[in-house]
Amino acid sequence: MTVKELIEEQYNDCIADYEVYAFIGKVHKIHGDFITNLDELFSEEKYQDYEVESWEIMDEERYKNTIVANSTEEASFSHWYNDENAKVLVIVISEEFWRDKDE
């Protein structure tokens, strides 16, 4: 399934936002230590056709314990989305796939 297909399938009124990451190494675990945000590397249009390796719908607590764990960034869904119960669709592609596409 591509990033675009997953967003179309899962992104609905229950999801406040989506974020696309890539694994950065051999450990394929959705955690801030093992992923990089693709928005910082590419335009959104560039990664829409990439194949999804992993994904998860996260609440604020899960997001804090995975995506921003071990960083100085703090997650505040009530501040970001005006809803402390918001959910975020976190999508991850493989490192090899996006690096191959970049060359």
N, C-alpha and C positions, 0 to 999 in steps of 0.2 A: 504494500500500500504506500502511496506517495504522501508527502507532507500535505499537499493540497487535498487529497482524498480524505485523509484523516481529519483535517480541519472541517471539511464539509460534513463528514459523518458525525463528529463529536461536538463541534462548536455550536452551542445553542443557548437558550436563555439562562441555563444553569451555569454556564461557563462565562466568567468575566473577561478572560484574556487567554491567549496562547503564547507560548515561547518556544523557540526552536534552538536546540543545542546539538553539539556533536561530541561524541566520545573522543577523549584525547589520550589514548594509550590502550594498554591491554585490558585494564579493568573496565568492564562494561556494567557499571552500576550508576543509577541516576543519583548523583551526588555532586556537589560543587567542586570537589577535588578531582573529579574524573570527566568533567564536561566543560565545553566552552560555548558561549552564546554566539550563534551564527549571525544575529543582528549586528554584532560588532564587526563582522568580517565581510558580510555580503548584503546586498539589497534583498528584500523579501521575495521578489520575483525570481531571484537566482536559485533559491533552494526549494521552491514549491514542488518541483518534480523529483526531488531526492527521495529515495526509499527510506521509510521509517524503520528503525531497528527496535526502538522501545518507546513507550509513552505511558503517561499516568496523569490522571486528574487529581490535583492536589488541593487540599485546604491550606489555610495559613500555617497551621502547626507542622504539617508534613513539609511544606515549602521551606519553612525555617530550618527544619532538621535535615534537609537534603540540599536544596539549591543554594541557599546562602549560609549553610553550615561552614564553620571555619573561615568566615569572611567578616569584614567590618560592616558590610551592608546589613540593614535590618529590614525585615519584611513587615509591612503593616497594611494588610488588605483593607482595613477600614479607612486608611489614608489614601491608598492607591485607587481603590475601587468604590469607596464610600459604602463598603459592606464587609463587615468582619467575617461573614460566612461565605464570602466569594470563593469560587473555585477557579483554578488555572490549569489549562491543558498544557502539560510539559511534553514536548516531542524531542526525541533524540535520534540522530542518524549516526552511522558508523564513521569513524575518522577516515578510513580508507576511501569511502565513497566520496566525501566532500573534498578530500585532498586530491583525488584523481580528477574530479570535475574542475578543480581550480587550475590545473596545469594546462 
